[in-house]
Amino acid sequence: MSDLTVYGAGWCPDVKRSRALLDAKGVEYDYIDVEADSGAEEAVRALQNGERRIPTIVWPDGTHLVEPSDDELTAHLDR
C-alpha cells in the first residue's frame, strides 16, 4: 500500500492527467474508482462537504487536493 491515494473515475480527463503526472514522477499511489466503490465515493464526499469532485488526492497526513492543476500537484509533492 502506498502513501498516496487517488480517488477518481476512468472517464475523467482530470484524473487521467493527474495520474499521468504522478506516473511520470515515479510516485506510487493507490487508485480507487469512486464509481466502482461506494465506500470510496462516501470518503470523497466526506472530504468535500457532500460534493464528489475528482480527482481527489489524499496524503497520509490527511491533507488533500481536489481537481488540482499540474502545478498545484507538483508543489504539494515537493513539500
All heavy atoms as an XYZ file, in Angstrom:
615
protein
N       0.839     -1.180      0.000
C       0.000      0.000      0.000
C       0.888      1.249      0.000
O       1.874      1.325      0.711
C      -0.895     -0.031      1.233
C      -2.038      0.911      1.160
S      -3.310      0.392      2.325
C      -4.597      1.382      1.678
N       0.533      2.218     -0.808
C       1.349      3.421     -0.906
C       0.858      4.498      0.061
O      -0.171      4.363      0.705
C       1.329      3.949     -2.334
O       0.091      4.550     -2.615
N       1.608      5.580      0.111
C       1.266      6.682      0.999
C       0.213      7.608      0.415
O      -0.391      8.392      1.133
C       2.513      7.511      1.323
C       3.459      6.767      2.246
O       3.020      5.821      2.923
O       4.638      7.133      2.271
N      -0.007      7.545     -0.866
C      -0.888      8.465     -1.564
C      -2.084      7.706     -2.119
O      -1.934      6.600     -2.630
C      -0.091      9.097     -2.719
C      -0.641     10.292     -3.427
C      -0.745     11.476     -2.477
C       0.294     10.649     -4.574
N      -3.268      8.306     -2.019
C      -4.464      7.694     -2.574
C      -5.096      8.659     -3.565
O      -5.305      9.828     -3.242
C      -5.486      7.341     -1.479
O      -4.869      6.466     -0.535
C      -6.710      6.653     -2.058
N      -5.384      8.154     -4.755
C      -6.058      8.943     -5.780
C      -7.449      8.361     -5.964
O      -7.593      7.189     -6.319
C      -5.280      8.906     -7.117
C      -6.045      9.659     -8.197
C      -3.883      9.470     -6.944
N      -8.458      9.187     -5.719
C      -9.841      8.805     -5.977
C     -10.237      9.404     -7.319
O     -10.008     10.593     -7.561
C     -10.771      9.351     -4.891
C     -10.560      8.744     -3.535
C      -9.763      9.375     -2.588
C     -11.165      7.544     -3.189
C      -9.568      8.827     -1.330
C     -10.984      6.988     -1.934
C     -10.188      7.633     -1.008
O     -10.001      7.076      0.230
N     -10.821      8.586     -8.183
C     -11.198      9.098     -9.486
C     -12.154      8.182    -10.209
O     -12.766      7.299     -9.612
N     -12.262      8.415    -11.519
C     -13.068      7.584    -12.403
C     -12.346      7.535    -13.744
O     -11.733      8.523    -14.163
C     -14.474      8.159    -12.559
N     -12.428      6.398    -14.403
C     -11.690      6.183    -15.630
C     -12.034      7.127    -16.764
O     -11.208      7.381    -17.625
N     -13.228      7.672    -16.774
C     -13.664      8.551    -17.863
C     -13.202      9.997    -17.694
O     -13.304     10.803    -18.620
C     -15.191      8.532    -17.968
C     -15.872      8.869    -16.671
C     -16.364      7.966    -15.757
C     -16.098     10.168    -16.116
N     -16.893      8.644    -14.676
C     -16.746     10.000    -14.868
C     -15.826     11.460    -16.547
C     -17.109     11.059    -14.058
C     -16.197     12.527    -15.728
C     -16.839     12.319    -14.509
N     -12.678     10.363    -16.531
C     -12.393     11.764    -16.210
C     -11.021     12.208    -16.736
O      -9.995     11.663    -16.322
C     -12.467     11.978    -14.705
S     -12.094     13.660    -14.208
N     -10.979     13.228    -17.602
C      -9.692     13.687    -18.128
C      -8.781     14.282    -17.056
O      -7.556     14.153    -17.150
C     -10.069     14.732    -19.183
C     -11.502     15.054    -18.961
C     -12.113     13.934    -18.198
N      -9.335     14.903    -16.034
C      -8.501     15.455    -14.956
C      -7.831     14.343    -14.157
O      -6.688     14.478    -13.727
C      -9.314     16.354    -14.025
C      -9.675     17.690    -14.656
O      -8.961     18.120    -15.591
O     -10.670     18.295    -14.219
N      -8.545     13.255    -13.951
C      -7.970     12.104    -13.254
C      -6.826     11.532    -14.090
O      -5.736     11.260    -13.568
C      -9.035     11.017    -12.974
C      -8.405      9.739    -12.456
C     -10.082     11.536    -11.989
N      -7.056     11.374    -15.384
C      -6.020     10.840    -16.273
C      -4.782     11.732    -16.253
O      -3.651     11.243    -16.207
C      -6.564     10.702    -17.691
C      -7.608      9.618    -17.825
C      -8.173      9.568    -19.222
C      -9.287      8.529    -19.305
N      -9.889      8.483    -20.632
N      -4.981     13.046    -16.268
C      -3.864     13.983    -16.275
C      -3.075     13.892    -14.975
O      -1.839     13.820    -14.995
C      -4.395     15.417    -16.482
C      -3.320     16.482    -16.485
C      -3.908     17.886    -16.624
N      -5.083     18.144    -15.813
C      -5.058     18.382    -14.504
N      -3.922     18.384    -13.844
N      -6.180     18.620    -13.855
N      -3.766     13.874    -13.835
C      -3.073     13.793    -12.544
C      -2.334     12.471    -12.399
O      -1.192     12.437    -11.919
C      -4.055     13.970    -11.390
O      -4.529     15.301    -11.342
N      -2.956     11.390    -12.827
C      -2.289     10.092    -12.741
C      -1.067     10.045    -13.651
O      -0.033      9.477    -13.278
C      -3.258      8.962    -13.084
C      -4.337      8.776    -12.015
C      -5.251      7.623    -12.326
N      -4.541      6.366    -12.120
C      -4.995      5.195    -12.520
N      -6.142      5.095    -13.159
N      -4.302      4.101    -12.285
N      -1.159     10.644    -14.831
C      -0.021     10.677    -15.747
C       1.141     11.447    -15.129
O       2.301     11.034    -15.246
C      -0.431     11.294    -17.079
N       0.849     12.546    -14.446
C       1.898     13.318    -13.791
C       2.554     12.491    -12.688
O       3.783     12.437    -12.587
C       1.317     14.614    -13.208
C       2.332     15.561    -12.580
C       1.906     17.003    -12.799
C       2.516     15.311    -11.110
N       1.749     11.845    -11.862
C       2.284     11.005    -10.785
C       3.128      9.867    -11.363
O       4.216      9.577    -10.859
C       1.154     10.452     -9.917
C       0.374     11.487     -9.113
C      -0.863     10.847     -8.492
C       1.239     12.126     -8.034
N       2.639      9.243    -12.420
C       3.378      8.150    -13.059
C       4.715      8.650    -13.607
O       5.753      7.998    -13.442
C       2.556      7.520    -14.180
C       1.345      6.747    -13.673
O       1.279      6.411    -12.469
O       0.439      6.498    -14.503
N       4.702      9.813    -14.271
C       5.923     10.369    -14.858
C       6.961     10.691    -13.789
O       8.164     10.590    -14.038
C       5.597     11.619    -15.666
N       6.505     11.058    -12.595
C       7.418     11.388    -11.499
C       7.794     10.152    -10.674
O       8.549     10.256     -9.716
C       6.790     12.443    -10.596
C       6.693     13.806    -11.266
C       6.212     14.845    -10.295
C       6.286     16.229    -10.880
N       7.652     16.725    -11.027
N       7.231      9.002    -11.025
C       7.535      7.771    -10.307
C       6.924      7.702     -8.922
O       7.419      6.977     -8.057
N       5.834      8.426     -8.719
C       5.164      8.446     -7.414
C       4.217      7.251     -7.327
O       3.371      7.053     -8.200
C       4.364      9.759     -7.221
C       3.593      9.729     -5.917
C       5.294     10.959     -7.285
N       4.372      6.474     -6.277
C       3.463      5.351     -6.056
C       2.193      5.850     -5.410
O       2.226      6.742     -4.555
C       4.115      4.302     -5.163
C       5.271      3.595     -5.838
C       5.807      2.455     -4.987
O       5.043      1.899     -4.163
O       6.987      2.140     -5.146
N       1.076      5.282     -5.808
C      -0.212      5.675     -5.241
C      -1.201      4.532     -5.397
O      -1.041      3.665     -6.255
C      -0.749      6.946     -5.921
C      -0.955      6.810     -7.409
C      -2.169      6.381     -7.941
C       0.084      7.104     -8.301
C      -2.344      6.255     -9.309
C      -0.085      6.983     -9.665
C      -1.305      6.562    -10.161
O      -1.478      6.426    -11.527
N      -2.194      4.561     -4.552
C      -3.318      3.640     -4.690
C      -4.408      4.374     -5.452
O      -4.726      5.523     -5.127
C      -3.842      3.207     -3.326
C      -2.852      2.356     -2.559
O      -2.200      1.508     -3.186
O      -2.726      2.538     -1.341
N      -4.969      3.730     -6.458
C      -6.045      4.326     -7.235
C      -7.342      3.649     -6.863
O      -7.436      2.413     -6.864
C      -5.787      4.178     -8.736
C      -6.937      4.660     -9.565
C      -7.216      6.019     -9.664
C      -7.772      3.775    -10.216
C      -8.292      6.476    -10.404
C      -8.847      4.217    -10.969
C      -9.102      5.560    -11.055
O     -10.173      6.009    -11.787
N      -8.350      4.444     -6.548
C      -9.658      3.902     -6.192
C     -10.715      4.579     -7.059
O     -10.848      5.803     -7.064
C      -9.967      4.118     -4.695
C      -8.874      3.476     -3.841
C     -11.341      3.559     -4.359
C      -9.000      3.722     -2.363
N     -11.474      3.769     -7.770
C     -12.532      4.261     -8.651
C     -13.795      4.502     -7.827
O     -14.363      3.565     -7.268
C     -12.791      3.231     -9.748
C     -13.736      3.716    -10.825
O     -14.684      4.471    -10.515
O     -13.536      3.341    -11.990
N     -14.226      5.757     -7.762
C     -15.387      6.100     -6.935
C     -16.683      5.539     -7.503
O     -17.669      5.423     -6.778
C     -15.520      7.632     -6.728
C     -14.332      8.179     -5.978
C     -15.717      8.359     -8.044
N     -16.679      5.196     -8.782
C     -17.895      4.634     -9.368
C     -18.009      3.138     -9.105
O     -19.097      2.585     -9.174
C     -17.946      4.933    -10.858
C     -18.085      6.429    -11.090
C     -18.388      6.793    -12.517
O     -18.107      5.985    -13.431
O     -18.899      7.898    -12.708
N     -16.905      2.499     -8.797
C     -16.910      1.061     -8.535
C     -16.940      0.753     -7.043
O     -17.190     -0.381     -6.650
C     -15.683      0.412     -9.173
N     -16.690      1.756     -6.210
C     -16.566      1.546     -4.766
C     -17.392      2.600     -4.028
O     -16.976      3.752     -3.916
C     -15.090      1.646     -4.378
C     -14.809      1.368     -2.916
O     -15.714      1.555     -2.078
O     -13.677      0.971     -2.607
N     -18.556      2.205     -3.537
C     -19.441      3.174     -2.871
C     -18.802      3.749     -1.606
O     -19.038      4.903     -1.251
C     -20.794      2.544     -2.544
O     -20.638      1.448     -1.658
N     -17.963      2.972     -0.939
C     -17.261      3.476      0.237
C     -16.284      4.582     -0.135
O     -16.103      5.549      0.613
N     -15.670      4.460     -1.304
C     -14.743      5.488     -1.782
C     -15.504      6.765     -2.105
O     -15.046      7.869     -1.788
C     -13.993      4.996     -3.009
N     -16.656      6.625     -2.713
C     -17.467      7.814     -3.006
C     -17.853      8.515     -1.707
O     -17.790      9.751     -1.615
C     -18.718      7.452     -3.803
C     -19.532      8.682     -4.137
C     -20.698      8.413     -5.071
O     -20.801      7.318     -5.639
O     -21.506      9.343     -5.230
N     -18.224      7.757     -0.698
C     -18.563      8.351      0.601
C     -17.364      9.069      1.208
O     -17.507     10.149      1.786
C     -19.065      7.270      1.557
C     -20.423      6.713      1.194
C     -20.831      5.533      2.048
O     -20.271      5.349      3.146
O     -21.718      4.780      1.606
N     -16.177      8.501      1.080
C     -14.965      9.128      1.614
C     -14.694     10.461      0.921
O     -14.349     11.455      1.570
C     -13.769      8.188      1.452
N     -14.857     10.485     -0.390
C     -14.652     11.716     -1.156
C     -15.680     12.764     -0.744
O     -15.347     13.923     -0.505
C     -14.713     11.429     -2.673
C     -14.832     12.707     -3.480
C     -13.492     10.637     -3.102
N     -16.914     12.358     -0.634
C     -17.967     13.308     -0.231
C     -17.717     13.849      1.175
O     -17.989     15.019      1.454
C     -19.336     12.656     -0.344
C     -19.783     12.447     -1.784
C     -21.224     11.952     -1.876
N     -21.616     11.650     -3.224
C     -22.026     12.535     -4.119
N     -22.062     13.819     -3.795
N     -22.385     12.164     -5.329
N     -17.192     13.022      2.057
C     -16.886     13.478      3.415
C     -15.791     14.548      3.403
O     -15.851     15.519      4.168
C     -16.468     12.298      4.290
N     -14.802     14.397      2.540
C     -13.723     15.384      2.429
C     -14.202     16.689      1.814
O     -13.619     17.742      2.053
C     -12.580     14.827      1.574
C     -11.753     13.714      2.182
C     -10.825     13.125      1.131
C     -10.959     14.234      3.366
N     -15.265     16.617      1.016
C     -15.707     17.773      0.236
C     -17.079     18.296      0.655
O     -17.785     18.905     -0.157
C     -15.730     17.410     -1.246
C     -14.401     17.018     -1.791
C     -14.499     16.587     -3.234
O     -15.358     17.023     -3.995
N     -13.596     15.725     -3.645
N     -17.461     18.040      1.875
C     -18.759     18.537      2.372
C     -19.918     18.167      1.448
O     -20.762     18.990      1.129
C     -18.711     20.052      2.575
C     -17.702     20.445      3.616
O     -17.582     19.793      4.648
N     -16.955     21.498      3.354
N     -19.908     16.909      1.007
C     -21.011     16.386      0.211
C     -20.786     16.391     -1.292
O     -21.543     15.767     -2.023
N     -19.784     17.087     -1.760
C     -19.518     17.101     -3.205
C     -18.711     15.876     -3.600
O     -18.133     15.197     -2.754
C     -18.769     18.370     -3.594
C     -19.596     19.626     -3.405
C     -18.920     20.842     -3.977
O     -18.345     20.735     -5.083
O     -18.959     21.886     -3.326
N     -18.672     15.610     -4.915
C     -17.885     14.489     -5.431
C     -17.096     14.950     -6.638
O     -17.399     14.616     -7.771
C     -18.784     13.318     -5.803
C     -17.964     12.056     -6.101
C     -18.792     11.022     -6.770
N     -18.734     11.212     -8.216
C     -18.985     10.273     -9.095
N     -19.346      9.079     -8.696
N     -18.916     10.518    -10.382
N     -16.086     15.753     -6.382
C     -15.226     16.238     -7.461
C     -13.972     15.377     -7.497
O     -13.425     15.033     -6.456
C     -14.897     17.710     -7.248
C     -16.143     18.569     -7.344
C     -16.002     20.022     -6.939
N     -14.675     20.565     -7.018
C     -14.131     21.327     -6.063
N     -14.787     21.608     -4.964
N     -12.918     21.813     -6.211
N     -13.556     15.043     -8.713
C     -12.390     14.179     -8.873
C     -11.446     14.783     -9.888
O     -11.894     15.535    -10.759
C     -12.809     12.751     -9.297
C     -13.728     12.788    -10.522
C     -13.457     12.015     -8.145
C     -14.096     11.453    -11.092
N     -10.172     14.493     -9.776
C      -9.575     13.615     -8.769
C      -9.519     14.271     -7.403
O      -9.416     15.487     -7.271
C      -8.153     13.392     -9.297
C      -7.849     14.628    -10.081
C      -9.156     15.046    -10.689
N      -9.605     13.427     -6.401
C      -9.327     13.822     -5.028
C      -8.103     13.007     -4.623
O      -8.115     11.782     -4.692
C     -10.516     13.514     -4.100
O     -11.644     14.279     -4.543
C     -10.194     13.867     -2.665
N      -7.051     13.721     -4.230
C      -5.775     13.082     -3.920
C      -5.482     13.308     -2.446
O      -5.460     14.454     -1.983
C      -4.660     13.648     -4.811
C      -5.050     13.446     -6.293
C      -3.320     12.992     -4.490
C      -4.145     14.132     -7.281
N      -5.289     12.207     -1.713
C      -5.163     12.271     -0.262
C      -3.799     11.744      0.180
O      -3.381     10.658     -0.231
C      -6.280     11.446      0.428
C      -6.188     11.551      1.935
C      -7.662     11.884     -0.063
N      -3.131     12.542      1.029
C      -1.850     12.156      1.619
C      -2.102     11.535      2.987
O      -3.149     11.750      3.598
C      -0.953     13.388      1.763
C      -0.211     13.702      0.511
C       1.085     13.390      0.243
C      -0.700     14.368     -0.642
N       1.419     13.829     -1.022
C       0.344     14.429     -1.587
C      -1.937     14.916     -0.997
C       0.197     15.015     -2.836
C      -2.088     15.499     -2.244
C      -1.020     15.545     -3.139
N      -1.132     10.777      3.511
C      -1.325     10.096      4.790
C      -1.555     11.043      5.967
O      -2.170     10.655      6.952
C      -0.046      9.282      5.004
C       0.834      9.550      3.865
C       0.146     10.454      2.900
N      -1.093     12.286      5.842
C      -1.301     13.235      6.941
C      -2.696     13.848      6.918
O      -3.028     14.702      7.732
C      -0.239     14.332      6.931
C      -0.315     15.251      5.718
O      -1.216     15.069      4.856
O       0.530     16.156      5.614
N      -3.531     13.420      5.947
C      -4.905     13.907      5.873
C      -5.087     15.079      4.930
O      -6.218     15.442      4.621
N      -3.989     15.688      4.495
C      -4.147     16.773      3.526
C      -4.623     16.179      2.207
O      -4.377     15.000      1.913
C      -2.830     17.553      3.301
O      -1.827     16.660      2.812
C      -2.362     18.226      4.581
N      -5.338     16.993      1.456
C      -5.842     16.501      0.187
C      -5.985     17.651     -0.808
O      -6.071     18.815     -0.422
C      -7.172     15.768      0.365
C      -8.296     16.642      0.848
N      -8.430     16.994      2.162
C      -9.301     17.246      0.182
C      -9.491     17.767      2.293
N     -10.043     17.949      1.108
N      -5.974     17.279     -2.062
C      -6.202     18.212     -3.160
C      -7.393     17.713     -3.956
O      -7.568     16.508     -4.146
C      -4.978     18.286     -4.078
C      -3.691     18.841     -3.484
C      -2.554     18.720     -4.500
C      -3.871     20.285     -3.061
N      -8.187     18.658     -4.433
C      -9.347     18.331     -5.250
C      -9.176     19.019     -6.597
O      -8.961     20.232     -6.662
C     -10.653     18.802     -4.575
C     -11.850     18.505     -5.468
C     -10.816     18.142     -3.212
N      -9.234     18.229     -7.652
C      -9.062     18.728     -9.016
C      -7.843     19.643     -9.137
O      -7.937     20.759     -9.653
C     -10.316     19.463     -9.487
C     -11.537     18.598     -9.561
C     -12.787     19.357     -9.981
O     -12.863     20.594     -9.792
O     -13.690     18.709    -10.508
N      -6.677     19.180     -8.677
C      -5.510     20.061     -8.723
C      -4.987     20.255    -10.145
O      -5.087     19.364    -10.986
C      -4.474     19.308     -7.891
C      -4.817     17.873     -8.109
C      -6.332     17.855     -8.163
N      -4.422     21.445    -10.367
C      -3.682     21.659    -11.620
C      -2.372     20.884    -11.493
O      -1.982     20.458    -10.392
C      -3.395     23.141    -11.813
O      -2.481     23.592    -10.826
N      -1.660     20.738    -12.591
C      -0.359     20.073    -12.532
C       0.585     20.836    -11.610
O       1.347     20.235    -10.855
C       0.252     19.940    -13.926
C      -0.431     18.880    -14.772
O      -1.276     18.120    -14.245
O      -0.115     18.797    -15.979
N       0.543     22.158    -11.672
C       1.405     22.976    -10.814
C       1.072     22.781     -9.334
O       1.979     22.666     -8.500
C       1.298     24.459    -11.172
C       1.947     24.785    -12.512
O       2.767     23.975    -13.006
O       1.628     25.847    -13.062
N      -0.216     22.743     -9.002
C      -0.621     22.536     -7.610
C      -0.186     21.164     -7.109
O       0.327     21.034     -5.987
C      -2.133     22.674     -7.453
C      -2.648     24.075     -7.656
C      -4.160     24.129     -7.735
O      -4.780     23.228     -8.334
O      -4.726     25.103     -7.216
N      -0.374     20.152     -7.930
C       0.007     18.800     -7.536
C       1.523     18.683     -7.368
O       2.003     18.132     -6.383
C      -0.511     17.789     -8.568
C      -0.235     16.317     -8.297
C      -0.674     15.892     -6.905
C      -0.917     15.462     -9.356
N       2.259     19.241     -8.294
C       3.725     19.207     -8.195
C       4.200     19.940     -6.947
O       5.075     19.441     -6.234
C       4.353     19.830     -9.455
O       3.972     19.040    -10.589
C       5.870     19.861     -9.360
N       3.625     21.089     -6.655
C       4.018     21.855     -5.460
C       3.748     21.048     -4.191
O       4.561     21.049     -3.259
C       3.280     23.183     -5.422
N       2.624     20.347     -4.156
C       2.305     19.548     -2.960
C       3.254     18.359     -2.838
O       3.642     17.989     -1.736
C       0.847     19.094     -3.017
C       0.280     18.774     -1.680
N      -0.352     19.709     -0.896
C       0.256     17.628     -0.967
C      -0.748     19.144      0.237
N      -0.392     17.874      0.208
N       3.633     17.779     -3.959
C       4.584     16.664     -3.927
C       5.954     17.113     -3.450
O       6.662     16.347     -2.798
C       4.711     16.046     -5.327
C       3.523     15.257     -5.838
C       3.699     14.962     -7.312
C       3.315     13.984     -5.041
N       6.328     18.340     -3.781
C       7.670     18.857     -3.447
C       7.774     19.413     -2.033
O       8.831     19.869     -1.646
C       8.070     19.942     -4.456
C       8.297     19.379     -5.847
O       8.485     18.139     -5.968
O       8.282     20.161     -6.815
N       6.674     19.389     -1.278
C       6.723     19.925      0.098
C       7.631     19.123      0.971
O       7.846     17.996      0.863
C       5.335     19.910      0.757
C       4.348     20.776      0.135
C       3.030     20.793      0.832
N       2.718     19.546      1.539
C       1.879     19.453      2.556
N       1.278     20.498      3.001
N       1.625     18.321      3.137
